[in-house]
Amino acid sequence: TFLTVKMSKDQDKPGPQTLPCIDSVTPVASTKWLSLQTIDYTDQEGNSRKWDVATRTTKASTDHADAVMIIPLLKKKSISGEKESSANEVVETLLVEQYRPPVGRATIEFPAGLIDKDESPEDAALRELREETGFVGEKCKAVPQVSREVCMSPGLTDESVKIVVVEVDLNNPNNFGTPKQQLEDGEHVTVKRVELKAGLKAVLDDSEGMPIMGLMLFAMGLEIGTSL
């Protein structure tokens, strides 16, 4: 039996200053990982409406992001710890390709993953980066940069993520050669090491995998930025 979750009394009878607002959320059906819900809400004109939404059953709070998307920046540092001069520096990034059943084909993405309970976005990004790619990111010498919470596909789901920029020191022995991934059972992830400034969009255009939107927007923005 499913119960309807009612919002506050103030939201049940919203005034002009509160519109639009959610009046109630009713679970419709669920599996182990996903729940389908119907939202009853009042729009800007005071009309009652409904909207169906998919949400994660593991979602602990609407105040925190569900996952992280990682932008790895692979750089070489000198023995002193200083980066190479910008004139000589070649920055690379890491992409992952894996089969995604919902689209029936492989996708190409930035590394990403869910944030565990009581885990910070920074720690989640470093953990997921190592698990999916084998590379070890910097935490102290170069603190990861964390974005604000962003939505993914708000017409369909309430999933939100934080984007984390992680620097990877290629002189770190853990990052020599082809680091070993730490994949879970059933995960099949191919890692692609790509030069960031030259050819990222070309790689996506030529890839058999379908690029995830955030990655393609990043590549297009980088290309546009360098041409202005």
C-alpha positions, -999 to 999 in steps of 0.1 A, spaced: 0 0 0 14 34 -10 8 65 10 5 101 -3 31 125 12 14 158 20 33 191 21 29 218 48 -5 235 54 8 267 39 15 248 7 -19 231 7 -34 266 3 -7 286 -14 -9 324 -16 3 343 -47 38 345 -32 42 308 -29 33 297 -65 43 274 -81 45 248 -53 43 211 -47 12 200 -28 18 162 -25 39 134 -38 24 99 -43 45 68 -49 31 47 -78 55 18 -81 91 10 -73 119 -15 -80 151 -20 -60 168 11 -73 140 34 -88 107 47 -78 79 62 -100 60 90 -82 32 114 -92 36 150 -81 5 171 -75 14 207 -77 -1 242 -82 12 262 -111 19 299 -114 -18 306 -123 -32 286 -94 -41 256 -115 -38 221 -100 -16 198 -121 2 165 -120 37 154 -131 53 119 -131 89 117 -119 115 89 -115 136 91 -84 163 69 -68 151 47 -39 186 54 -23 180 92 -23 185 102 13 176 139 10 165 165 -15 191 188 0 221 168 -12 234 157 -46 230 121 -56 262 117 -75 294 133 -88 306 138 -123 344 140 -125 365 161 -149 400 147 -145 429 170 -155 461 149 -162 492 170 -157 529 164 -152 547 181 -123 584 187 -118 603 170 -89 598 203 -69 560 198 -74 556 227 -98 537 223 -130 554 225 -163 553 258 -180 520 265 -197 538 267 -231 549 231 -229 521 217 -208 498 192 -225 467 186 -204 448 154 -209 415 141 -195 399 107 -190 367 94 -206 349 61 -199 328 41 -223 303 15 -212 271 -2 -223 240 15 -210 208 -7 -213 183 23 -212 197 36 -245 206 1 -259 242 11 -268 275 22 -254 279 57 -241 310 78 -236 311 99 -205 332 116 -178 338 92 -149 309 95 -124 292 77 -96 269 79 -66 279 96 -34 279 72 -5 263 79 28 283 104 49 308 109 20 318 143 7 316 151 -30 354 154 -30 360 120 -15 333 104 -38 350 119 -68 385 106 -58 370 71 -51 350 68 -83 379 81 -104 402 54 -90 375 27 -93 365 34 -129 399 45 -143 426 33 -119 441 68 -117 447 85 -84 436 122 -80 452 149 -59 435 159 -27 461 180 -9 485 195 -34 456 204 -57 422 205 -39 393 193 -60 370 220 -73 334 213 -66 305 229 -84 271 238 -70 244 211 -73 230 208 -108 201 189 -123 204 162 -150 170 158 -168 145 177 -147 115 169 -169 120 132 -160 139 128 -128 149 147 -96 185 133 -99 211 159 -91 249 159 -92 280 179 -84 307 184 -109 342 179 -94 374 189 -112 402 166 -101 439 171 -109 459 139 -116 497 140 -112 512 118 -139 545 117 -120 527 100 -91 539 63 -93 503 52 -89 495 68 -123 524 52 -143 515 32 -173 479 19 -173 466 19 -138 444 -10 -127 407 -3 -124 388 -14 -93 355 -23 -110 325 -40 -93 310 -72 -105 291 -66 -137 309 -34 -146 327 -32 -179 343 1 -184 368 11 -212 390 41 -203 400 66 -230 428 90 -224 423 122 -245 442 154 -250 419 181 -236 425 212 -257 431 195 -291 407 168 -303 382 162 -275 352 171 -296 366 152 -325 369 121 -304 333 124 -293 321 130 -329 340 99 -341 332 77 -312 308 48 -317 295 54 -282 267 80 -276 282 110 -257 264 120 -225 250 156 -228 272 171 -201 304 159 -218 294 171 -253 284 205 -239 318 207 -222 336 198 -254 316 223 -275 321 250 -249 359 244 -249 359 245 -287 339 277 -288 360 293 -261 393 287 -279 379 301 -311 366 334 -297 
